[in-house]
Amino acid sequence: MDKEKIQKAIISALLLLNNEVENIEFEDLKKDYLTVIGNLERALNEFQ
């Protein structure tokens, strides 16, 4: 398992979702995005 590749993928996904969350108009969808963002942040912290 290449942890560096996984970490880069998590960072990329996190940046993408953070950039998109402000453009979401539907509150339910925004909540889902924020949940995923939180999960990615916790996963990233596990690598550090």
C-alpha positions as CSV (number, residue, x, y, z in Angstrom):
1,M,0.0,0.0,0.0
2,D,1.5,3.3,-1.1
3,K,0.5,5.7,1.7
4,E,1.8,8.7,-0.1
5,K,-0.5,8.1,-3.1
6,I,-3.5,7.6,-0.7
7,Q,-2.6,10.8,1.2
8,K,-2.4,12.8,-2.1
9,A,-5.7,11.4,-3.2
10,I,-7.4,12.4,0.1
11,I,-5.9,15.9,-0.1
12,S,-7.1,16.3,-3.7
13,A,-10.6,15.1,-2.9
14,L,-10.7,17.4,0.2
15,L,-9.6,20.5,-1.9
16,L,-12.1,19.7,-4.6
17,L,-15.0,19.3,-2.1
18,N,-14.1,22.4,-0.1
19,N,-14.1,24.5,-3.3
20,E,-17.5,23.1,-4.4
21,V,-19.3,23.2,-1.1
22,E,-19.9,27.0,-1.3
23,N,-21.7,26.6,-4.6
24,I,-24.2,24.1,-3.3
25,E,-27.7,25.6,-2.9
26,F,-29.5,22.5,-1.4
27,E,-28.9,22.3,2.3
28,D,-29.3,18.5,2.4
29,L,-26.6,18.1,-0.2
30,K,-24.4,20.7,1.5
31,K,-24.7,18.6,4.7
32,D,-23.6,15.5,2.9
33,Y,-20.6,17.3,1.4
34,L,-19.6,18.6,4.9
35,T,-19.9,15.1,6.3
36,V,-17.6,13.7,3.6
37,I,-15.2,16.6,4.1
38,G,-15.1,15.8,7.8
39,N,-14.4,12.1,7.1
40,L,-11.6,13.0,4.7
41,E,-10.1,15.4,7.3
42,R,-10.1,12.6,9.9
43,A,-8.6,10.2,7.4
44,L,-5.9,12.7,6.6
45,N,-5.1,13.2,10.3
46,E,-4.6,9.5,10.6
47,F,-1.7,9.8,8.2
48,Q,0.0,12.5,10.3
